[in-house]
Amino acid sequence: MPYTCPKCDRELTSESQSHYCARVSLDDLFKGKPDELLLLFDKLLAEVADWPDVLVGTTPNCITFVHKQTFFVIRPMQKVLDLKFYSATQLIEPPVIKSIATAGKFENHIRLSNTIELRPQLFSWIRESYELL
């Protein structure tokens, strides 16, 4: 059962979960960013937030998606969304721009600026991250 921090209203997996305790709204994260980035975020959120036991939280720099651990992070930048997710093997094919070995898995990054860049393969990779952690 999720726990809600009384100070920041962030949903956590347990009362003892460590987190950045600050109230941050999605509007703050997307302030001054192109409308297309918010639309892109909405499409990603619509897909991932409905998976079982997913908690979505905001920090001063990003939106986190937690299952048992954080499995997906979206960081709004000036003109792109930086997407971070994990895999069991290194991903070297585009659109992956970086794949780094860390703690027995690989941390992968993709940057998107438009909804037309969304592909089924991306959702498959995010789902693998969800199941991996």
VOKOLVO-315889 format. One record per atom (N, C-alpha, C): residue in one letter; x, y, z; atom name. Coordinates in nm, 3 decimals, m for minus. Example, Ala and Ser with C-alpha at 12.3 -4.5 7.8 and 13.67 -1.06 7.14 Angstrom:
% residues 2
+--------+---------+---------+---------+-------+
: residu :      px :      py :      pz : atome :
+--------+---------+---------+---------+-------+
:      A :   1.319 :  m0.569 :   0.780 :     N :
:      A :   1.230 :  m0.450 :   0.780 :    CA :
:      A :   1.320 :  m0.330 :   0.780 :     C :
:      S :   1.285 :  m0.225 :   0.708 :     N :
:      S :   1.367 :  m0.106 :   0.714 :    CA :
:      S :   1.290 :   0.003 :   0.787 :     C :
+--------+---------+---------+---------+-------+
***
This chain:
% residues 133
+--------+---------+---------+---------+-------+
: residu :      px :      py :      pz : atome :
+--------+---------+---------+---------+-------+
:      M :   0.085 :  m0.118 :   0.000 :     N :
:      M :   0.000 :   0.000 :   0.000 :    CA :
:      M :   0.089 :   0.124 :   0.000 :     C :
:      P :   0.065 :   0.216 :  m0.092 :     N :
:      P :   0.148 :   0.336 :  m0.099 :    CA :
:      P :   0.135 :   0.422 :   0.026 :     C :
:      Y :   0.240 :   0.496 :   0.053 :     N :
:      Y :   0.244 :   0.590 :   0.164 :    CA :
:      Y :   0.255 :   0.730 :   0.104 :     C :
:      T :   0.181 :   0.826 :   0.158 :     N :
:      T :   0.189 :   0.964 :   0.110 :    CA :
:      T :   0.262 :   1.047 :   0.214 :     C :
:      C :   0.371 :   1.110 :   0.172 :     N :
:      C :   0.449 :   1.196 :   0.261 :    CA :
:      C :   0.362 :   1.316 :   0.302 :     C :
:      P :   0.347 :   1.341 :   0.433 :     N :
:      P :   0.263 :   1.452 :   0.476 :    CA :
:      P :   0.322 :   1.590 :   0.445 :     C :
:      K :   0.452 :   1.598 :   0.421 :     N :
:      K :   0.515 :   1.727 :   0.394 :    CA :
:      K :   0.506 :   1.768 :   0.247 :     C :
:      C :   0.523 :   1.669 :   0.156 :     N :
:      C :   0.528 :   1.704 :   0.013 :    CA :
:      C :   0.415 :   1.639 :  m0.069 :     C :
:      D :   0.334 :   1.557 :  m0.006 :     N :
:      D :   0.223 :   1.486 :  m0.072 :    CA :
:      D :   0.268 :   1.390 :  m0.181 :     C :
:      R :   0.395 :   1.352 :  m0.179 :     N :
:      R :   0.445 :   1.258 :  m0.280 :    CA :
:      R :   0.410 :   1.116 :  m0.237 :     C :
:      E :   0.361 :   1.036 :  m0.334 :     N :
:      E :   0.329 :   0.895 :  m0.307 :    CA :
:      E :   0.459 :   0.815 :  m0.310 :     C :
:      L :   0.479 :   0.734 :  m0.206 :     N :
:      L :   0.600 :   0.652 :  m0.193 :    CA :
:      L :   0.560 :   0.507 :  m0.172 :     C :
:      T :   0.655 :   0.416 :  m0.194 :     N :
:      T :   0.624 :   0.274 :  m0.175 :    CA :
:      T :   0.613 :   0.237 :  m0.028 :     C :
:      S :   0.683 :   0.311 :   0.060 :     N :
:      S :   0.675 :   0.285 :   0.204 :    CA :
:      S :   0.711 :   0.412 :   0.281 :     C :
:      E :   0.680 :   0.413 :   0.408 :     N :
:      E :   0.708 :   0.529 :   0.493 :    CA :
:      E :   0.857 :   0.555 :   0.507 :     C :
:      S :   0.937 :   0.450 :   0.496 :     N :
:      S :   1.082 :   0.464 :   0.513 :    CA :
:      S :   1.157 :   0.495 :   0.383 :     C :
:      Q :   1.085 :   0.505 :   0.271 :     N :
:      Q :   1.151 :   0.532 :   0.142 :    CA :
:      Q :   1.212 :   0.671 :   0.143 :     C :
:      S :   1.338 :   0.677 :   0.104 :     N :
:      S :   1.405 :   0.806 :   0.095 :    CA :
:      S :   1.358 :   0.877 :  m0.031 :     C :
:      H :   1.345 :   1.010 :  m0.023 :     N :
:      H :   1.301 :   1.087 :  m0.138 :    CA :
:      H :   1.338 :   1.233 :  m0.119 :     C :
:      Y :   1.335 :   1.308 :  m0.229 :     N :
:      Y :   1.355 :   1.452 :  m0.224 :    CA :
:      Y :   1.222 :   1.512 :  m0.182 :     C :
:      C :   1.219 :   1.569 :  m0.064 :     N :
:      C :   1.093 :   1.615 :  m0.005 :    CA :
:      C :   1.071 :   1.763 :  m0.038 :     C :
:      A :   1.001 :   1.787 :  m0.147 :     N :
:      A :   0.966 :   1.923 :  m0.187 :    CA :
:      A :   0.841 :   1.917 :  m0.272 :     C :
:      R :   0.756 :   2.016 :  m0.257 :     N :
:      R :   0.636 :   2.024 :  m0.340 :    CA :
:      R :   0.674 :   2.084 :  m0.475 :     C :
:      V :   0.655 :   2.005 :  m0.579 :     N :
:      V :   0.686 :   2.049 :  m0.715 :    CA :
:      V :   0.569 :   2.010 :  m0.804 :     C :
:      S :   0.518 :   2.105 :  m0.879 :     N :
:      S :   0.406 :   2.073 :  m0.968 :    CA :
:      S :   0.458 :   2.047 :  m1.109 :     C :
:      L :   0.379 :   1.973 :  m1.185 :     N :
:      L :   0.414 :   1.950 :  m1.326 :    CA :
:      L :   0.421 :   2.082 :  m1.401 :     C :
:      D :   0.334 :   2.175 :  m1.366 :     N :
:      D :   0.335 :   2.306 :  m1.432 :    CA :
:      D :   0.471 :   2.374 :  m1.415 :     C :
:      D :   0.529 :   2.361 :  m1.295 :     N :
:      D :   0.661 :   2.420 :  m1.272 :    CA :
:      D :   0.767 :   2.357 :  m1.361 :     C :
:      L :   0.761 :   2.225 :  m1.376 :     N :
:      L :   0.861 :   2.154 :  m1.458 :    CA :
:      L :   0.850 :   2.189 :  m1.606 :     C :
:      F :   0.729 :   2.223 :  m1.652 :     N :
:      F :   0.709 :   2.251 :  m1.794 :    CA :
:      F :   0.697 :   2.401 :  m1.824 :     C :
:      K :   0.716 :   2.483 :  m1.723 :     N :
:      K :   0.708 :   2.628 :  m1.742 :    CA :
:      K :   0.815 :   2.675 :  m1.841 :     C :
:      G :   0.771 :   2.747 :  m1.945 :     N :
:      G :   0.863 :   2.800 :  m2.045 :    CA :
:      G :   0.910 :   2.698 :  m2.148 :     C :
:      K :   0.856 :   2.576 :  m2.142 :     N :
:      K :   0.894 :   2.471 :  m2.237 :    CA :
:      K :   0.792 :   2.468 :  m2.351 :     C :
:      P :   0.830 :   2.416 :  m2.468 :     N :
:      P :   0.735 :   2.406 :  m2.580 :    CA :
:      P :   0.614 :   2.318 :  m2.543 :     C :
:      D :   0.497 :   2.356 :  m2.592 :     N :
:      D :   0.374 :   2.280 :  m2.567 :    CA :
:      D :   0.387 :   2.135 :  m2.612 :     C :
:      E :   0.465 :   2.113 :  m2.717 :     N :
:      E :   0.484 :   1.977 :  m2.770 :    CA :
:      E :   0.546 :   1.884 :  m2.665 :     C :
:      L :   0.631 :   1.938 :  m2.576 :     N :
:      L :   0.692 :   1.855 :  m2.471 :    CA :
:      L :   0.587 :   1.809 :  m2.371 :     C :
:      L :   0.493 :   1.895 :  m2.338 :     N :
:      L :   0.386 :   1.856 :  m2.246 :    CA :
:      L :   0.297 :   1.750 :  m2.310 :     C :
:      L :   0.268 :   1.766 :  m2.437 :     N :
:      L :   0.188 :   1.666 :  m2.509 :    CA :
:      L :   0.262 :   1.532 :  m2.513 :     C :
:      L :   0.391 :   1.536 :  m2.539 :     N :
:      L :   0.474 :   1.415 :  m2.540 :    CA :
:      L :   0.473 :   1.349 :  m2.403 :     C :
:      F :   0.490 :   1.428 :  m2.298 :     N :
:      F :   0.484 :   1.375 :  m2.162 :    CA :
:      F :   0.349 :   1.310 :  m2.134 :     C :
:      D :   0.241 :   1.377 :  m2.174 :     N :
:      D :   0.107 :   1.323 :  m2.151 :    CA :
:      D :   0.088 :   1.186 :  m2.216 :     C :
:      K :   0.142 :   1.168 :  m2.335 :     N :
:      K :   0.131 :   1.038 :  m2.403 :    CA :
:      K :   0.211 :   0.931 :  m2.329 :     C :
:      L :   0.329 :   0.965 :  m2.281 :     N :
:      L :   0.410 :   0.870 :  m2.203 :    CA :
:      L :   0.340 :   0.836 :  m2.071 :     C :
:      L :   0.289 :   0.937 :  m2.004 :     N :
:      L :   0.218 :   0.918 :  m1.878 :    CA :
:      L :   0.095 :   0.829 :  m1.896 :     C :
:      A :   0.019 :   0.853 :  m2.001 :     N :
:      A :  m0.102 :   0.775 :  m2.026 :    CA :
:      A :  m0.071 :   0.627 :  m2.043 :     C :
:      E :   0.042 :   0.595 :  m2.102 :     N :
:      E :   0.081 :   0.455 :  m2.121 :    CA :
:      E :   0.132 :   0.392 :  m1.991 :     C :
:      V :   0.222 :   0.458 :  m1.924 :     N :
:      V :   0.296 :   0.397 :  m1.813 :    CA :
:      V :   0.222 :   0.404 :  m1.680 :     C :
:      A :   0.149 :   0.509 :  m1.654 :     N :
:      A :   0.083 :   0.527 :  m1.524 :    CA :
:      A :  m0.023 :   0.420 :  m1.496 :     C :
:      D :  m0.074 :   0.356 :  m1.598 :     N :
:      D :  m0.178 :   0.253 :  m1.578 :    CA :
:      D :  m0.122 :   0.115 :  m1.548 :     C :
:      W :   0.009 :   0.098 :  m1.553 :     N :
:      W :   0.066 :  m0.031 :  m1.520 :    CA :
:      W :   0.048 :  m0.056 :  m1.371 :     C :
:      P :   0.036 :  m0.183 :  m1.328 :     N :
:      P :   0.011 :  m0.213 :  m1.187 :    CA :
:      P :   0.118 :  m0.157 :  m1.092 :     C :
:      D :   0.072 :  m0.098 :  m0.984 :     N :
:      D :   0.157 :  m0.050 :  m0.874 :    CA :
:      D :   0.261 :   0.053 :  m0.916 :     C :
:      V :   0.228 :   0.139 :  m1.009 :     N :
:      V :   0.319 :   0.246 :  m1.050 :    CA :
:      V :   0.284 :   0.374 :  m0.974 :     C :
:      L :   0.385 :   0.431 :  m0.910 :     N :
:      L :   0.369 :   0.559 :  m0.843 :    CA :
:      L :   0.443 :   0.665 :  m0.924 :     C :
:      V :   0.380 :   0.778 :  m0.946 :     N :
:      V :   0.439 :   0.887 :  m1.023 :    CA :
:      V :   0.465 :   1.002 :  m0.927 :     C :
:      G :   0.588 :   1.054 :  m0.929 :     N :
:      G :   0.623 :   1.165 :  m0.842 :    CA :
:      G :   0.702 :   1.270 :  m0.916 :     C :
:      T :   0.704 :   1.391 :  m0.859 :     N :
:      T :   0.781 :   1.499 :  m0.919 :    CA :
:      T :   0.890 :   1.543 :  m0.823 :     C :
:      T :   1.003 :   1.581 :  m0.879 :     N :
:      T :   1.114 :   1.639 :  m0.804 :    CA :
:      T :   1.142 :   1.774 :  m0.871 :     C :
:      P :   1.233 :   1.854 :  m0.820 :     N :
:      P :   1.259 :   1.983 :  m0.884 :    CA :
:      P :   1.310 :   1.973 :  m1.028 :     C :
:      N :   1.359 :   1.856 :  m1.071 :     N :
:      N :   1.415 :   1.843 :  m1.205 :    CA :
:      N :   1.349 :   1.739 :  m1.294 :     C :
:      C :   1.267 :   1.651 :  m1.237 :     N :
:      C :   1.217 :   1.541 :  m1.319 :    CA :
:      C :   1.089 :   1.480 :  m1.263 :     C :
:      I :   1.033 :   1.389 :  m1.342 :     N :
:      I :   0.917 :   1.310 :  m1.303 :    CA :
:      I :   0.966 :   1.166 :  m1.290 :     C :
:      T :   0.938 :   1.102 :  m1.178 :     N :
:      T :   0.984 :   0.966 :  m1.154 :    CA :
:      T :   0.866 :   0.869 :  m1.157 :     C :
:      F :   0.895 :   0.750 :  m1.207 :     N :
:      F :   0.798 :   0.641 :  m1.211 :    CA :
:      F :   0.858 :   0.526 :  m1.131 :     C :
:      V :   0.788 :   0.486 :  m1.026 :     N :
:      V :   0.840 :   0.386 :  m0.934 :    CA :
:      V :   0.747 :   0.266 :  m0.932 :     C :
:      H :   0.807 :   0.148 :  m0.939 :     N :
:      H :   0.733 :   0.023 :  m0.919 :    CA :
:      H :   0.785 :  m0.031 :  m0.786 :     C :
:      K :   0.886 :  m0.113 :  m0.787 :     N :
:      K :   0.955 :  m0.151 :  m0.664 :    CA :
:      K :   1.070 :  m0.054 :  m0.641 :     C :
:      Q :   1.125 :  m0.007 :  m0.751 :     N :
:      Q :   1.230 :   0.096 :  m0.752 :    CA :
:      Q :   1.195 :   0.191 :  m0.866 :     C :
:      T :   1.270 :   0.298 :  m0.876 :     N :
:      T :   1.251 :   0.389 :  m0.988 :    CA :
:      T :   1.294 :   0.318 :  m1.115 :     C :
:      F :   1.201 :   0.305 :  m1.210 :     N :
:      F :   1.232 :   0.234 :  m1.334 :    CA :
:      F :   1.230 :   0.325 :  m1.456 :     C :
:      F :   1.178 :   0.447 :  m1.440 :     N :
:      F :   1.165 :   0.538 :  m1.553 :    CA :
:      F :   1.168 :   0.681 :  m1.500 :     C :
:      V :   1.245 :   0.766 :  m1.566 :     N :
:      V :   1.256 :   0.906 :  m1.526 :    CA :
:      V :   1.243 :   0.992 :  m1.651 :     C :
:      I :   1.163 :   1.096 :  m1.642 :     N :
:      I :   1.149 :   1.193 :  m1.750 :    CA :
:      I :   1.198 :   1.327 :  m1.699 :     C :
:      R :   1.297 :   1.381 :  m1.768 :     N :
:      R :   1.352 :   1.511 :  m1.729 :    CA :
:      R :   1.325 :   1.613 :  m1.841 :     C :
:      P :   1.234 :   1.708 :  m1.816 :     N :
:      P :   1.209 :   1.811 :  m1.916 :    CA :
:      P :   1.330 :   1.904 :  m1.928 :     C :
:      M :   1.378 :   1.919 :  m2.050 :     N :
:      M :   1.489 :   2.010 :  m2.076 :    CA :
:      M :   1.433 :   2.125 :  m2.161 :     C :
:      Q :   1.516 :   2.214 :  m2.211 :     N :
:      Q :   1.468 :   2.330 :  m2.286 :    CA :
:      Q :   1.385 :   2.290 :  m2.408 :     C :
:      K :   1.435 :   2.197 :  m2.489 :     N :
:      K :   1.366 :   2.163 :  m2.614 :    CA :
:      K :   1.338 :   2.014 :  m2.629 :     C :
:      V :   1.378 :   1.932 :  m2.531 :     N :
:      V :   1.358 :   1.787 :  m2.539 :    CA :
:      V :   1.319 :   1.731 :  m2.403 :     C :
:      L :   1.266 :   1.609 :  m2.405 :     N :
:      L :   1.249 :   1.530 :  m2.283 :    CA :
:      L :   1.360 :   1.427 :  m2.282 :     C :
:      D :   1.435 :   1.422 :  m2.173 :     N :
:      D :   1.536 :   1.318 :  m2.155 :    CA :
:      D :   1.469 :   1.204 :  m2.081 :     C :
:      L :   1.465 :   1.087 :  m2.144 :     N :
:      L :   1.402 :   0.968 :  m2.085 :    CA :
:      L :   1.510 :   0.874 :  m2.038 :     C :
:      K :   1.501 :   0.831 :  m1.912 :     N :
:      K :   1.598 :   0.736 :  m1.857 :    CA :
:      K :   1.523 :   0.611 :  m1.812 :     C :
:      F :   1.576 :   0.496 :  m1.852 :     N :
:      F :   1.517 :   0.368 :  m1.814 :    CA :
:      F :   1.629 :   0.265 :  m1.810 :     C :
:      Y :   1.600 :   0.145 :  m1.762 :     N :
:      Y :   1.702 :   0.043 :  m1.741 :    CA :
:      Y :   1.677 :  m0.080 :  m1.826 :     C :
:      S :   1.785 :  m0.153 :  m1.854 :     N :
:      S :   1.775 :  m0.277 :  m1.931 :    CA :
:      S :   1.878 :  m0.377 :  m1.880 :     C :
:      A :   1.854 :  m0.503 :  m1.910 :     N :
:      A :   1.947 :  m0.609 :  m1.869 :    CA :
:      A :   2.069 :  m0.613 :  m1.960 :     C :
:      T :   2.052 :  m0.568 :  m2.084 :     N :
:      T :   2.162 :  m0.567 :  m2.180 :    CA :
:      T :   2.183 :  m0.425 :  m2.232 :     C :
:      Q :   2.301 :  m0.399 :  m2.283 :     N :
:      Q :   2.331 :  m0.266 :  m2.336 :    CA :
:      Q :   2.254 :  m0.240 :  m2.466 :     C :
:      L :   2.194 :  m0.124 :  m2.474 :     N :
:      L :   2.121 :  m0.084 :  m2.594 :    CA :
:      L :   2.207 :   0.016 :  m2.671 :     C :
:      I :   2.241 :  m0.019 :  m2.794 :     N :
:      I :   2.330 :   0.067 :  m2.872 :    CA :
:      I :   2.264 :   0.121 :  m2.998 :     C :
:      E :   2.138 :   0.085 :  m3.019 :     N :
:      E :   2.071 :   0.129 :  m3.141 :    CA :
:      E :   1.998 :   0.261 :  m3.119 :     C :
:      P :   1.990 :   0.345 :  m3.223 :     N :
:      P :   1.913 :   0.468 :  m3.211 :    CA :
:      P :   1.767 :   0.434 :  m3.183 :     C :
:      P :   1.700 :   0.512 :  m3.106 :     N :
:      P :   1.732 :   0.647 :  m3.061 :    CA :
:      P :   1.809 :   0.655 :  m2.929 :     C :
:      V :   1.860 :   0.544 :  m2.878 :     N :
:      V :   1.936 :   0.547 :  m2.752 :    CA :
:      V :   2.064 :   0.628 :  m2.776 :     C :
:      I :   2.084 :   0.730 :  m2.691 :     N :
:      I :   2.203 :   0.814 :  m2.706 :    CA :
:      I :   2.312 :   0.778 :  m2.607 :     C :
:      K :   2.274 :   0.705 :  m2.500 :     N :
:      K :   2.371 :   0.667 :  m2.398 :    CA :
:      K :   2.321 :   0.542 :  m2.328 :     C :
:      S :   2.410 :   0.445 :  m2.306 :     N :
:      S :   2.379 :   0.323 :  m2.233 :    CA :
:      S :   2.499 :   0.290 :  m2.146 :     C :
:      I :   2.483 :   0.306 :  m2.014 :     N :
:      I :   2.594 :   0.295 :  m1.920 :    CA :
:      I :   2.570 :   0.178 :  m1.823 :     C :
:      A :   2.671 :   0.094 :  m1.806 :     N :
:      A :   2.662 :  m0.016 :  m1.709 :    CA :
:      A :   2.661 :   0.042 :  m1.568 :     C :
:      T :   2.564 :  m0.005 :  m1.486 :     N :
:      T :   2.555 :   0.039 :  m1.348 :    CA :
:      T :   2.484 :  m0.068 :  m1.265 :     C :
:      A :   2.550 :  m0.118 :  m1.164 :     N :
:      A :   2.492 :  m0.212 :  m1.068 :    CA :
:      A :   2.425 :  m0.332 :  m1.134 :     C :
:      G :   2.492 :  m0.394 :  m1.230 :     N :
:      G :   2.442 :  m0.515 :  m1.292 :    CA :
:      G :   2.333 :  m0.494 :  m1.397 :     C :
:      K :   2.311 :  m0.371 :  m1.435 :     N :
:      K :   2.213 :  m0.340 :  m1.539 :    CA :
:      K :   2.266 :  m0.223 :  m1.620 :     C :
:      F :   2.189 :  m0.178 :  m1.717 :     N :
:      F :   2.231 :  m0.065 :  m1.800 :    CA :
:      F :   2.131 :   0.049 :  m1.787 :     C :
:      E :   2.183 :   0.169 :  m1.767 :     N :
:      E :   2.102 :   0.291 :  m1.762 :    CA :
:      E :   2.105 :   0.350 :  m1.903 :     C :
:      N :   1.988 :   0.368 :  m1.960 :     N :
:      N :   1.976 :   0.414 :  m2.099 :    CA :
:      N :   1.907 :   0.549 :  m2.105 :     C :
:      H :   1.948 :   0.631 :  m2.201 :     N :
:      H :   1.889 :   0.764 :  m2.221 :    CA :
:      H :   1.847 :   0.781 :  m2.366 :     C :
:      I :   1.730 :   0.842 :  m2.381 :     N :
:      I :   1.675 :   0.879 :  m2.511 :    CA :
:      I :   1.625 :   1.021 :  m2.497 :     C :
:      R :   1.641 :   1.101 :  m2.600 :     N :
:      R :   1.587 :   1.237 :  m2.600 :    CA :
:      R :   1.488 :   1.253 :  m2.714 :     C :
:      L :   1.368 :   1.300 :  m2.677 :     N :
:      L :   1.261 :   1.318 :  m2.774 :    CA :
:      L :   1.209 :   1.462 :  m2.766 :     C :
:      S :   1.168 :   1.514 :  m2.881 :     N :
:      S :   1.114 :   1.650 :  m2.883 :    CA :
:      S :   0.973 :   1.657 :  m2.941 :     C :
:      N :   0.924 :   1.545 :  m2.995 :     N :
:      N :   0.796 :   1.548 :  m3.066 :    CA :
:      N :   0.726 :   1.413 :  m3.052 :     C :
:      T :   0.595 :   1.415 :  m3.051 :     N :
:      T :   0.518 :   1.291 :  m3.036 :    CA :
:      T :   0.538 :   1.196 :  m3.154 :     C :
:      I :   0.574 :   1.248 :  m3.270 :     N :
:      I :   0.593 :   1.158 :  m3.385 :    CA :
:      I :   0.716 :   1.069 :  m3.367 :     C :
:      E :   0.800 :   1.101 :  m3.268 :     N :
:      E :   0.918 :   1.019 :  m3.240 :    CA :
:      E :   0.886 :   0.898 :  m3.152 :     C :
:      L :   0.765 :   0.892 :  m3.097 :     N :
:      L :   0.727 :   0.777 :  m3.014 :    CA :
:      L :   0.712 :   0.653 :  m3.100 :     C :
:      R :   0.774 :   0.545 :  m3.056 :     N :
:      R :   0.769 :   0.418 :  m3.127 :    CA :
:      R :   0.732 :   0.306 :  m3.029 :     C :
:      P :   0.668 :   0.200 :  m3.077 :     N :
:      P :   0.635 :   0.087 :  m2.989 :    CA :
:      P :   0.758 :   0.030 :  m2.919 :     C :
:      Q :   0.873 :   0.033 :  m2.984 :     N :
:      Q :   0.996 :  m0.019 :  m2.924 :    CA :
:      Q :   1.030 :   0.054 :  m2.794 :     C :
:      L :   1.007 :   0.184 :  m2.790 :     N :
:      L :   1.035 :   0.261 :  m2.669 :    CA :
:      L :   0.950 :   0.210 :  m2.553 :     C :
:      F :   0.820 :   0.190 :  m2.576 :     N :
:      F :   0.733 :   0.140 :  m2.470 :    CA :
:      F :   0.773 :   0.000 :  m2.427 :     C :
:      S :   0.823 :  m0.079 :  m2.520 :     N :
:      S :   0.872 :  m0.212 :  m2.487 :    CA :
:      S :   0.994 :  m0.203 :  m2.394 :     C :
:      W :   1.084 :  m0.111 :  m2.424 :     N :
:      W :   1.203 :  m0.092 :  m2.339 :    CA :
:      W :   1.164 :  m0.043 :  m2.199 :     C :
:      I :   1.068 :   0.049 :  m2.193 :     N :
:      I :   1.023 :   0.100 :  m2.063 :    CA :
:      I :   0.957 :  m0.012 :  m1.984 :     C :
:      R :   0.879 :  m0.096 :  m2.051 :     N :
:      R :   0.815 :  m0.209 :  m1.983 :    CA :
:      R :   0.920 :  m0.307 :  m1.931 :     C :
:      E :   1.027 :  m0.329 :  m2.008 :     N :
:      E :   1.135 :  m0.415 :  m1.962 :    CA :
:      E :   1.198 :  m0.358 :  m1.836 :     C :
:      S :   1.216 :  m0.226 :  m1.830 :     N :
:      S :   1.270 :  m0.161 :  m1.713 :    CA :
:      S :   1.179 :  m0.181 :  m1.593 :     C :
:      Y :   1.050 :  m0.168 :  m1.614 :     N :
:      Y :   0.948 :  m0.188 :  m1.510 :    CA :
:      Y :   0.959 :  m0.331 :  m1.453 :     C :
:      E :   0.974 :  m0.428 :  m1.543 :     N :
:      E :   0.979 :  m0.568 :  m1.499 :    CA :
:      E :   1.116 :  m0.605 :  m1.441 :     C :
:      L :   1.220 :  m0.535 :  m1.483 :     N :
:      L :   1.357 :  m0.564 :  m1.436 :    CA :
:      L :   1.378 :  m0.522 :  m1.292 :     C :
:      L :   1.320 :  m0.411 :  m1.253 :     N :
:      L :   1.346 :  m0.357 :  m1.118 :    CA :
:      L :   1.232 :  m0.388 :  m1.023 :     C :
+--------+---------+---------+---------+-------+
***
